[in-house]
């Protein structure tokens, strides 16, 4: 007969091992269930720190963390050539399903004007996440009260009326060109003064160097409120924005709607399942309170589109932008 004094420790050891094994299994199961949250995600901001795409990437990073959807998130800046440096880095990560690159109309325009060897077709469209509408602004004492006033004056001195906006080939110039075209003017004949940013455009308007400014509403919002130094005479949204007492371009009889939209693309070569996972991640993020707060703080408008909608929208934007860039002779 076995010694009970020996048997009990052995049985105890077996039970202990069983408990340890169960605990290890539970840990592995827990780790597996949280694998999505721990998986590394790279967000490429194709602009310098402080720019619009950088803000978008960091708002997404913050939202994913705050909502406990992802923790291991890196934002990497890839500044240069209107966003096409970031596009190139994306295209060269073929098959990598843990990368999202910020994109927008500026990148679409840069592809057409910089001679980029990569195009939007070298990426996988995932979603549109937000839009920032554009405004036509004038100094507070300007005789241009509305778009009809501007159209009349602009048609008489298209080559000499100084209008200001961002860099050549960028969103602001494309916007100015489309407004001009809606008024029957040739976009390549306008006197467009390009500047590096909204602050320089403001200085140009206040100094009298330019008479009309084109740019994102957010760039001018502090100057057009109350008795500010500027007046907005039109906004490019499809309907008036809540809390913004500015008429749309369309309601003034000029058939134009346009936005500086923001989206995300992934590297090429992803499977349907991999693309869908990224699409679902973004779709979940944009429904959260954290993202709603980001929209409000940045004065962005929720214009979320899923992959199918975004891909169709992107095709239209590329075609319109290519046409505008050709008209501008860029």
C-alpha positions as CSV (number, residue, x, y, z in Angstrom):
1,X,0.0,0.0,0.0
2,X,1.3,3.4,-0.9
3,X,2.1,5.8,1.9
4,X,-0.8,8.3,2.2
5,X,1.8,10.9,3.3
6,X,3.4,10.6,-0.2
7,X,0.2,10.3,-2.1
8,X,-1.4,13.5,-0.8
9,X,1.5,15.8,-1.8
10,X,1.5,14.1,-5.3
11,X,-2.2,14.7,-5.7
12,X,-1.8,18.2,-4.5
13,X,0.9,18.8,-7.0
14,X,-1.2,17.4,-9.8
15,X,-4.1,19.7,-8.8
16,X,-1.8,22.7,-8.6
17,X,-0.4,22.0,-12.1
18,X,-4.0,21.7,-13.4
19,X,-4.9,25.0,-11.8
20,X,-1.8,26.6,-13.3
21,X,-2.6,25.1,-16.7
22,X,-6.1,26.5,-16.5
23,X,-4.8,29.9,-15.5
24,X,-2.3,29.9,-18.4
25,X,-5.1,28.9,-20.8
26,X,-7.3,31.8,-19.4
27,X,-4.4,34.2,-19.9
28,X,-3.8,33.0,-23.5
29,X,-7.5,33.3,-24.2
30,X,-7.6,36.8,-22.7
31,X,-4.6,37.8,-24.8
32,X,-6.1,36.4,-27.9
33,X,-9.4,38.3,-27.3
34,X,-7.4,41.5,-26.9
35,X,-5.1,40.9,-29.8
36,X,-6.9,43.5,-31.9
37,X,-6.4,46.2,-29.3
38,X,-2.7,45.4,-28.9
39,X,-1.9,45.1,-32.6
40,X,0.3,47.9,-33.9
41,X,-1.3,50.4,-36.1
42,X,0.7,53.0,-38.1
43,X,-1.0,56.3,-39.0
44,X,0.9,58.2,-41.7
45,X,0.4,61.9,-41.7
46,X,1.6,63.2,-45.1
47,X,2.4,66.6,-43.8
48,X,4.5,68.4,-41.2
49,X,3.5,68.4,-37.5
50,X,0.8,71.0,-36.9
51,X,-0.8,70.7,-40.3
52,X,-4.3,69.4,-41.1
53,X,-3.4,65.8,-41.9
54,X,-1.2,65.7,-38.8
55,X,-4.2,66.9,-36.7
56,X,-6.4,64.2,-38.3
57,X,-3.9,61.5,-37.5
58,X,-3.4,62.6,-33.9
59,X,-7.2,62.9,-33.4
60,X,-7.6,59.4,-34.7
61,X,-4.8,58.1,-32.5
62,X,-6.4,59.8,-29.5
63,X,-9.9,58.5,-30.3
64,X,-8.7,54.9,-30.8
65,X,-6.9,55.0,-27.5
66,X,-9.6,56.8,-25.5
67,X,-12.3,54.4,-26.8
68,X,-10.0,51.4,-26.0
69,X,-10.1,50.2,-29.6
70,X,-6.3,50.3,-30.2
71,X,-3.4,51.1,-27.9
72,X,-0.2,50.5,-29.9
73,X,-0.6,53.4,-32.4
74,X,2.2,55.3,-34.0
75,X,1.8,58.6,-35.9
76,X,4.5,59.1,-38.5
77,X,4.9,62.4,-40.4
78,X,5.9,62.2,-44.1
79,X,6.1,65.8,-45.2
80,X,6.5,67.0,-48.7
81,X,5.2,67.4,-52.2
82,X,1.6,68.0,-51.3
83,X,1.2,64.7,-49.5
84,X,2.7,62.5,-52.3
85,X,5.7,61.6,-50.2
86,X,3.3,60.0,-47.7
87,X,1.4,58.4,-50.7
88,X,4.7,56.9,-51.9
89,X,5.5,55.4,-48.5
90,X,2.0,53.9,-48.5
91,X,2.4,52.4,-52.0
92,X,5.7,50.9,-51.0
93,X,4.1,49.0,-48.1
94,X,2.1,46.6,-50.3
95,X,0.2,44.0,-48.3
96,X,0.7,45.6,-44.9
97,X,-2.7,45.7,-43.3
98,X,-1.8,47.7,-40.2
99,X,-1.3,51.1,-42.0
100,X,-3.7,54.0,-42.5
101,X,-2.6,57.1,-44.4
102,X,-4.4,60.4,-44.1
103,X,-5.6,61.8,-47.5
104,X,-7.7,64.5,-48.9
105,X,-8.3,66.8,-51.9
106,X,-4.8,68.3,-51.5
107,X,-3.2,65.0,-52.2
108,X,-5.4,64.4,-55.2
109,X,-4.4,67.8,-56.5
110,X,-0.7,67.2,-55.8
111,X,-0.7,63.9,-57.7
112,X,-1.8,66.0,-60.8
113,X,0.7,68.8,-60.3
114,X,3.9,67.4,-58.9
115,X,4.6,64.7,-61.4
116,X,4.3,62.0,-58.7
117,X,5.2,58.5,-59.9
118,X,2.4,57.3,-57.6
119,X,-1.3,58.0,-57.9
120,X,-4.3,57.3,-55.7
121,X,-4.7,54.0,-57.6
122,X,-1.6,52.8,-55.8
123,X,-3.5,52.7,-52.5
124,X,-6.6,51.0,-51.1
125,X,-9.4,53.5,-50.3
126,X,-10.9,52.8,-46.8
127,X,-13.2,55.7,-45.8
128,X,-13.9,59.4,-45.8
129,X,-14.1,60.6,-42.2
130,X,-14.8,64.4,-42.3
131,X,-14.9,67.5,-44.3
132,X,-14.0,71.1,-43.9
133,X,-15.9,73.6,-46.0
134,X,-14.4,76.5,-47.8
135,X,-15.2,80.2,-47.7
136,X,-14.9,83.2,-49.9
137,X,-13.9,86.1,-47.7
138,X,-13.3,89.9,-48.2
139,X,-12.1,92.7,-46.0
140,X,-14.9,94.1,-43.8
141,X,-15.0,97.3,-45.8
142,X,-15.0,95.6,-49.2
143,X,-17.7,96.7,-51.7
144,X,-18.3,93.0,-52.5
145,X,-21.4,92.2,-50.5
146,X,-22.2,88.9,-52.2
147,X,-21.1,86.7,-55.1
148,X,-23.0,88.7,-57.7
149,X,-20.9,91.8,-56.7
150,X,-17.7,89.7,-57.0
151,X,-18.7,88.1,-60.3
152,X,-19.4,91.5,-61.9
153,X,-16.1,93.0,-60.7
154,X,-14.1,89.8,-61.4
155,X,-15.4,89.6,-65.0
156,X,-14.2,93.2,-65.7
157,X,-10.8,92.8,-64.3
158,X,-10.1,89.1,-64.0
159,X,-6.3,89.5,-64.7
160,X,-5.8,92.3,-62.2
161,X,-8.2,91.6,-59.3
162,X,-5.8,90.1,-56.7
163,X,-7.2,87.0,-55.0
164,X,-5.3,85.1,-52.3
165,X,-5.2,81.5,-51.1
166,X,-2.8,78.7,-50.3
167,X,0.0,77.2,-52.3
168,X,-0.1,76.7,-56.1
169,X,-2.1,73.6,-57.1
170,X,-3.5,73.2,-53.6
171,X,-7.1,73.1,-52.3
172,X,-7.5,76.9,-52.2
173,X,-6.4,77.5,-55.8
174,X,-8.6,74.6,-57.0
175,X,-11.5,76.2,-55.0
176,X,-10.8,79.7,-56.5
177,X,-10.7,78.2,-60.0
178,X,-14.0,76.4,-59.5
179,X,-15.7,79.6,-58.2
180,X,-14.3,81.5,-61.2
181,X,-15.5,78.9,-63.6
182,X,-19.0,79.0,-62.0
183,X,-19.0,82.7,-62.9
184,X,-18.1,82.0,-66.5
185,X,-14.4,83.1,-66.1
186,X,-11.4,81.2,-67.4
187,X,-9.5,79.8,-64.3
188,X,-6.1,80.3,-65.9
189,X,-6.8,84.0,-66.4
190,X,-7.3,85.0,-62.8
191,X,-4.7,86.8,-60.7
192,X,-4.1,84.2,-58.0
193,X,-1.6,85.0,-55.2
194,X,-0.4,81.9,-53.5
195,X,0.7,81.9,-49.8
196,X,2.1,79.3,-47.4
197,X,-0.8,79.4,-45.0
198,X,-4.0,81.0,-43.7
199,X,-2.1,83.6,-41.6
200,X,-0.3,85.0,-44.7
201,X,-3.6,85.1,-46.6
202,X,-5.1,87.1,-43.7
203,X,-2.1,89.5,-43.8
204,X,-2.5,89.9,-47.5
205,X,-6.2,90.8,-47.2
206,X,-5.7,93.2,-44.3
207,X,-2.8,95.0,-46.0
208,X,-4.7,95.4,-49.3
209,X,-2.3,93.2,-51.3
210,X,-5.3,91.1,-52.1
211,X,-9.0,91.8,-52.3
212,X,-10.6,88.4,-52.0
213,X,-9.5,85.3,-50.0
214,X,-10.2,81.6,-50.6
215,X,-9.6,79.0,-48.0
216,X,-11.0,76.8,-45.3
217,X,-13.7,78.3,-43.1
218,X,-11.7,77.4,-40.0
219,X,-8.8,79.5,-41.2
220,X,-10.9,82.6,-41.2
221,X,-13.5,81.9,-38.5
222,X,-12.0,84.1,-35.8
223,X,-11.7,87.0,-38.2
224,X,-15.3,86.9,-39.5
225,X,-17.1,86.7,-36.2
226,X,-18.8,89.8,-34.7
227,X,-16.9,92.9,-35.8
228,X,-13.9,91.1,-37.2
229,X,-11.7,92.5,-39.9
230,X,-13.1,90.1,-42.6
231,X,-16.5,89.2,-44.0
232,X,-17.4,85.8,-45.5
233,X,-19.7,86.3,-48.5
234,X,-20.1,82.6,-49.4
235,X,-19.5,79.1,-48.1
236,X,-19.1,75.9,-50.2
237,X,-21.3,73.6,-48.2
238,X,-24.5,72.1,-49.7
239,X,-26.6,74.0,-47.2
240,X,-26.0,76.6,-44.5
241,X,-24.0,75.3,-41.6
242,X,-25.5,75.5,-38.1
243,X,-24.2,78.5,-36.2
244,X,-22.6,80.0,-39.3
245,X,-24.6,82.9,-40.8
246,X,-23.0,82.7,-44.3
247,X,-25.0,82.0,-47.5
248,X,-23.9,79.0,-49.6
249,X,-22.5,79.4,-53.1
250,X,-25.4,77.4,-54.5
251,X,-28.1,79.5,-52.9
252,X,-26.6,82.6,-54.5
253,X,-27.1,81.0,-58.0
254,X,-23.7,79.5,-58.6
255,X,-23.8,75.8,-58.9
256,X,-20.8,74.7,-56.8
257,X,-20.4,72.6,-53.7
258,X,-16.9,71.6,-52.6
259,X,-15.1,70.5,-49.4
260,X,-11.6,70.0,-48.2
261,X,-12.5,66.4,-47.3
262,X,-10.4,64.1,-45.2
263,X,-10.1,60.4,-45.6
264,X,-7.9,57.4,-45.0
265,X,-6.3,55.0,-47.5
266,X,-4.3,51.8,-46.9
267,X,-1.4,50.2,-48.8
268,X,-2.2,48.3,-52.0
269,X,-2.5,44.5,-52.2
270,X,-4.8,43.9,-49.2
271,X,-7.4,41.1,-49.2
272,X,-11.1,41.8,-48.9
273,X,-11.0,40.7,-45.3
274,X,-8.0,42.9,-44.4
275,X,-9.6,45.9,-46.1
276,X,-12.9,45.3,-44.3
277,X,-11.2,45.1,-40.9
278,X,-9.7,48.6,-41.4
279,X,-13.0,49.9,-42.7
280,X,-14.9,48.6,-39.7
281,X,-12.3,50.1,-37.3
282,X,-12.8,53.5,-38.8
283,X,-16.6,53.1,-39.0
284,X,-16.6,52.3,-35.2
285,X,-14.3,55.3,-34.4
286,X,-16.4,57.9,-36.1
287,X,-19.5,57.0,-34.1
288,X,-17.8,57.7,-30.7
289,X,-18.2,60.6,-28.4
290,X,-14.4,61.2,-28.6
291,X,-14.6,61.6,-32.4
292,X,-17.6,63.9,-32.1
293,X,-15.6,66.1,-29.8
294,X,-12.7,66.1,-32.3
295,X,-15.2,67.3,-35.0
296,X,-16.4,70.1,-32.9
297,X,-13.0,71.3,-31.8
298,X,-11.6,71.3,-35.3
299,X,-14.8,72.6,-36.9
300,X,-15.0,69.6,-39.1
301,X,-18.2,68.2,-40.5
302,X,-19.1,64.5,-40.3
303,X,-19.1,63.2,-43.9
304,X,-18.2,59.6,-43.2
305,X,-18.3,57.3,-46.3
306,X,-17.6,53.6,-46.3
307,X,-15.3,52.0,-48.8
308,X,-17.7,51.7,-51.6
309,X,-19.0,55.2,-51.3
310,X,-15.5,56.6,-50.8
311,X,-14.1,54.9,-53.8
312,X,-16.8,56.2,-56.1
313,X,-16.4,59.7,-54.6
314,X,-12.6,59.5,-55.0
315,X,-13.0,58.7,-58.7
316,X,-15.2,61.8,-59.2
317,X,-12.8,64.0,-57.3
318,X,-9.9,62.8,-59.3
319,X,-11.7,63.5,-62.6
320,X,-12.8,67.0,-61.5
321,X,-9.4,67.9,-60.1
322,X,-7.6,66.8,-63.2
323,X,-9.9,69.0,-65.3
324,X,-9.4,72.0,-63.1
325,X,-5.6,71.6,-63.0
326,X,-5.6,71.4,-66.8
327,X,-7.6,74.6,-67.0
328,X,-5.2,76.3,-64.7
329,X,-2.3,75.2,-66.9
330,X,-0.4,73.6,-64.0
